[in-house]
Amino acid sequence: MKNLRRRLTSAAAAGVMAAAALVFGGAQPAAADQIGTCPYPYVCLYNSTTYTGNYYAAYRVVTDYYQVPPSRRQPITVVNTRNDDIVWVRYVAFGNQFTTCLTPGARLYVNPAGGNATVTGIMIRTPSTC
């Protein structure tokens, strides 16, 4: 009887471990999607009010410094297609420098009324929250 209990306990434990492997090990990451014409896993800059045309710059490298995009004037739309990373966008408007954080999947439209805006830096970071 003792051996039977031991075998049943071992079988039950093996079943629980197999079920845990299915729950935790079998999960697939969420499918990545592009936003407009910006492919995953990029951050794209558009020289327009939309993100459906051709982007003029795209970045995907995580850095601890700002990557400098080609200089363009307003309007500028920035799109973050990354699932787990934030993007710091540095720009100049009205003669002042600003930074804005974009969460995964977010977009930023830079076009201040009456001000010439220029995006001066893109920094992709690994946290998923700002």
C-alpha positions as CSV (number, residue, x, y, z in Angstrom):
1,M,0.0,0.0,0.0
2,K,2.9,2.3,0.8
3,N,4.4,1.8,-2.6
4,L,1.1,2.4,-4.3
5,R,0.7,5.7,-2.4
6,R,4.2,6.7,-3.3
7,R,3.6,5.9,-7.0
8,L,0.3,7.9,-7.0
9,T,2.0,10.8,-5.3
10,S,4.8,10.8,-7.9
11,A,2.4,10.5,-10.8
12,A,0.3,13.4,-9.4
13,A,3.4,15.5,-8.9
14,A,4.5,14.8,-12.5
15,G,1.1,15.8,-13.8
16,V,1.2,19.1,-11.9
17,M,4.7,19.8,-13.3
18,A,3.5,19.0,-16.8
19,A,0.5,21.3,-16.5
20,A,2.7,24.1,-15.2
21,A,5.0,23.6,-18.2
22,L,2.0,24.0,-20.5
23,V,0.9,27.1,-18.8
24,F,4.2,28.9,-18.3
25,G,6.4,27.4,-21.1
26,G,3.8,27.1,-23.8
27,A,2.9,30.8,-23.9
28,Q,3.9,32.6,-27.0
29,P,4.8,36.3,-27.1
30,A,2.2,38.6,-28.5
31,A,2.4,39.1,-32.3
32,A,4.1,42.3,-33.3
33,D,2.3,44.7,-35.5
34,Q,3.3,47.6,-37.7
35,I,1.6,50.9,-37.2
36,G,0.8,52.6,-40.5
37,T,3.8,52.0,-42.7
38,C,6.3,51.7,-39.8
39,P,7.3,48.1,-39.4
40,Y,7.9,46.3,-36.1
41,P,10.3,46.8,-34.1
42,Y,11.0,50.3,-35.3
43,V,10.5,53.9,-34.2
44,C,9.7,55.9,-37.4
45,L,9.6,59.6,-38.1
46,Y,7.3,61.0,-40.7
47,N,7.4,64.5,-42.2
48,S,3.6,64.7,-42.3
49,T,0.6,64.7,-40.0
50,T,-0.1,61.0,-40.6
51,Y,1.9,57.8,-40.5
52,T,0.7,56.2,-43.7
53,G,3.2,57.6,-46.1
54,N,7.0,57.2,-46.4
55,Y,8.9,57.7,-43.2
56,Y,12.2,59.6,-43.4
57,A,14.0,57.9,-40.5
58,A,13.7,54.7,-38.6
59,Y,15.4,53.4,-35.5
60,R,15.5,50.1,-33.6
61,V,18.6,50.0,-31.5
62,V,18.2,50.4,-27.7
63,T,20.7,53.1,-26.5
64,D,21.5,55.2,-23.5
65,Y,22.1,58.2,-25.8
66,Y,20.0,60.2,-28.3
67,Q,20.3,59.1,-31.9
68,V,20.1,62.2,-34.1
69,P,17.7,62.1,-37.0
70,P,18.0,64.0,-40.3
71,S,16.8,67.6,-39.7
72,R,13.2,68.2,-40.8
73,R,10.8,70.9,-40.1
74,Q,7.2,70.5,-38.9
75,P,4.9,68.7,-39.1
76,I,6.5,65.6,-37.7
77,T,4.9,62.4,-36.5
78,V,6.8,59.9,-34.4
79,V,5.6,56.3,-34.1
80,N,6.7,53.6,-31.7
81,T,5.9,50.1,-32.9
82,R,8.0,48.4,-30.2
83,N,6.0,46.2,-27.8
84,D,8.2,46.5,-24.6
85,D,10.3,49.6,-25.0
86,I,9.8,53.3,-24.4
87,V,11.1,56.1,-26.7
88,W,12.3,59.5,-25.6
89,V,11.8,62.1,-28.2
90,R,13.8,65.3,-28.0
91,Y,12.6,68.2,-30.0
92,V,13.0,72.0,-30.3
93,A,10.0,74.3,-30.6
94,F,9.7,78.0,-30.0
95,G,13.4,78.1,-29.4
96,N,13.1,75.8,-26.4
97,Q,14.1,72.1,-26.1
98,F,11.5,69.5,-24.9
99,T,11.5,65.8,-24.3
100,T,8.4,63.5,-24.4
101,C,8.2,59.8,-23.6
102,L,6.3,57.5,-25.9
103,T,5.1,54.2,-24.4
104,P,4.9,51.0,-26.6
105,G,2.5,51.5,-29.5
106,A,2.2,55.3,-29.0
107,R,2.4,58.1,-31.5
108,L,3.5,61.7,-31.1
109,Y,2.5,64.6,-33.4
110,V,4.9,67.5,-33.2
111,N,3.4,70.6,-34.8
112,P,3.1,73.5,-32.4
113,A,0.9,76.3,-33.7
114,G,3.1,79.1,-35.0
115,G,6.4,77.4,-33.9
116,N,9.0,75.7,-36.0
117,A,9.5,72.3,-34.5
118,T,12.5,70.0,-35.2
119,V,13.1,66.5,-33.7
120,T,16.7,66.5,-32.5
121,G,16.9,63.1,-30.9
122,I,15.4,59.6,-30.5
123,M,16.4,57.3,-27.6
124,I,15.0,53.8,-27.3
125,R,15.1,52.4,-23.7
126,T,14.1,49.0,-22.3
127,P,11.6,49.9,-19.6
128,S,8.0,49.6,-20.9
129,T,6.7,52.5,-18.8
130,C,7.8,56.2,-18.7
